[in-house]
């Protein structure tokens, strides 16, 4: 849908996504992401999730810790649930949020909304473990990262 000025109006699914997730990115679907079955290949969804995960990690300071202290996240597992096929042309809007925080890990949840469909096209999750890259083993989640996650998640609905 577009308004009188030609701007794209957000669907209810996109408005909910933006209200419920502290990090949201938009990704234009490329023709090359389509597969033989004429929809976006299932593997591309993990790239879409990653496109929201990386800015989330930057906002909580985890990427900087990797550069300065060699402590950062490592992806332990990930999954996706495909709800509707996405096809070119489209733009997907992807949200990332933390749902559980443990001693040395946190769980990310992702939601992907198709602008063309005006609906949720996929959902996913990932388990991110705090990792000491110098020592080659997991390590407790840094207190600053834990606090930044809490602060970022508390910002939902305040913007």
Phi and psi in degrees as a GROMACS rama.xvg file:
@    title "Ramachandran Plot"
@    xaxis  label "Phi"
@    yaxis  label "Psi"
@TYPE xy
-126.763  153.042  UNK-2
-89.6611  -173.767  UNK-3
-62.1395  -24.2128  UNK-4
-92.7824  3.15351  UNK-5
86.5782  1.67483  UNK-6
-78.4141  147.476  UNK-7
-76.0028  127.144  UNK-8
-85.6955  136.42  UNK-9
-72.6882  137.958  UNK-10
-73.786  168.815  UNK-11
-60.0916  -38.7371  UNK-12
-62.2509  -40.9954  UNK-13
-70.223  -39.4407  UNK-14
-61.674  -42.1263  UNK-15
-63.3378  -43.3945  UNK-16
-56.7033  -49.6211  UNK-17
-66.1545  -27.2324  UNK-18
-80.9093  -25.6059  UNK-19
-105.171  -11.8599  UNK-20
-121.54  130.392  UNK-21
-75.739  -20.5452  UNK-22
-123.825  123.988  UNK-23
-134.891  132.261  UNK-24
-127.271  156.976  UNK-25
-113.714  142.08  UNK-26
-137.722  117.468  UNK-27
-72.755  132.682  UNK-28
-74.1909  130.788  UNK-29
-97.4489  149.239  UNK-30
-55.6649  -37.9265  UNK-31
-66.567  -13.2545  UNK-32
-81.4981  -8.78638  UNK-33
-78.3122  153.293  UNK-34
-118.594  -171.742  UNK-35
-56.0453  -28.4944  UNK-36
-89.2692  10.1805  UNK-37
66.1531  32.4875  UNK-38
-142.42  168.367  UNK-39
-60.4196  131.345  UNK-40
-61.4298  141.435  UNK-41
-55.1779  -35.2701  UNK-42
-66.3995  -27.6012  UNK-43
-64.1151  -27.1279  UNK-44
-61.5465  -32.463  UNK-45
-69.3717  -31.1  UNK-46
-68.3135  -40.3417  UNK-47
-60.8628  -45.065  UNK-48
-61.2953  -42.9225  UNK-49
-61.534  -34.3324  UNK-50
-64.862  -21.8228  UNK-51
-93.8474  -32.4607  UNK-52
-63.5696  -44.4578  UNK-53
-61.8599  -47.1872  UNK-54
-64.6843  -32.1622  UNK-55
-61.7268  -47.7061  UNK-56
-61.7687  -36.3906  UNK-57
-65.2555  -43.1101  UNK-58
-65.4718  -26.9024  UNK-59
-96.1044  5.32546  UNK-60
80.6954  7.87979  UNK-61
-72.9615  -35.0344  UNK-62
-64.6828  -37.8392  UNK-63
-67.8966  -36.5737  UNK-64
-62.6746  -34.9256  UNK-65
-62.6981  -41.6651  UNK-66
-72.6787  -38.3036  UNK-67
-90.7936  -38.0653  UNK-68
-119.071  -0.947926  UNK-69
59.9982  29.5774  UNK-70
-114.375  126.608  UNK-71
-161.611  -176.129  UNK-72
-83.3818  149.977  UNK-73
-131.991  137.577  UNK-74
-78.2555  116.357  UNK-75
-89.6593  -37.9547  UNK-76
-161.417  159.598  UNK-77
-153.05  154.886  UNK-78
-151.022  160.639  UNK-79
-139.177  147.148  UNK-80
-121.819  117.394  UNK-81
-90.3062  125.277  UNK-82
-105.435  -41.4826  UNK-83
-142.588  142.08  UNK-84
-73.0804  138.587  UNK-85
-102.964  137.617  UNK-86
-131.509  157.208  UNK-87
-77.2421  140.61  UNK-88
-86.7671  145.911  UNK-89
-167.567  167.253  UNK-90
-129.198  132.509  UNK-91
-103.704  144.766  UNK-92
-115.774  123.052  UNK-93
-121.595  130.403  UNK-94
-111.595  148.275  UNK-95
-129.883  139.157  UNK-96
-150.969  156.061  UNK-97
-92.1501  134.702  UNK-98
-112.365  -26.9537  UNK-99
-141.903  138.658  UNK-100
-125.261  124.702  UNK-101
-111.355  -170.811  UNK-102
-62.9809  -39.1166  UNK-103
-131.121  16.7093  UNK-104
-158.83  164.271  UNK-105
-147.807  154.668  UNK-106
-102.683  133.059  UNK-107
-103.103  143.324  UNK-108
-117.858  141.031  UNK-109
-125.278  146.312  UNK-110
-134.253  134.768  UNK-111
-120.705  121.39  UNK-112
-110.096  131.582  UNK-113
-87.9205  126.064  UNK-114
-66.7227  -39.6979  UNK-115
-64.1684  -39.3358  UNK-116
-84.0023  -24.506  UNK-117
67.1203  29.5025  UNK-118
-152.17  168.331  UNK-119
-69.2939  126.635  UNK-120
-103.312  -24.8417  UNK-121
-161.64  156.663  UNK-122
-135.569  153.249  UNK-123
-156.947  177.393  UNK-124
-150.9  164.967  UNK-125
-149.674  145.622  UNK-126
-105.03  119.269  UNK-127
-110.704  126.081  UNK-128
-107.617  138.189  UNK-129
-71.5437  127.674  UNK-130
-132.506  133.844  UNK-131
-91.9615  102.037  UNK-132
-68.6976  -28.8095  UNK-133
-69.8576  -41.9005  UNK-134
-87.3223  -19.1841  UNK-135
74.0481  36.8528  UNK-136
-153.563  163.425  UNK-137
-69.1638  159.446  UNK-138
-146.837  158.128  UNK-139
-56.07  146.076  UNK-140
-63.6106  122.008  UNK-141
-56.5129  141.526  UNK-142
-56.6787  -39.1468  UNK-143
-64.585  -37.0854  UNK-144
-69.9161  -44.1001  UNK-145
-57.6218  -45.5999  UNK-146
-65.9901  -39.2645  UNK-147
-66.6363  -37.6875  UNK-148
-61.9973  -47.5127  UNK-149
-59.7913  -43.6748  UNK-150
-65.125  -45.3348  UNK-151
-64.373  -44.3011  UNK-152
-67.0022  -32.7838  UNK-153
-69.7797  -18.5243  UNK-154
-77.1979  -11.1968  UNK-155
-59.8136  130.022  UNK-156
82.3595  0.204542  UNK-157
-102.269  -1.67038  UNK-158
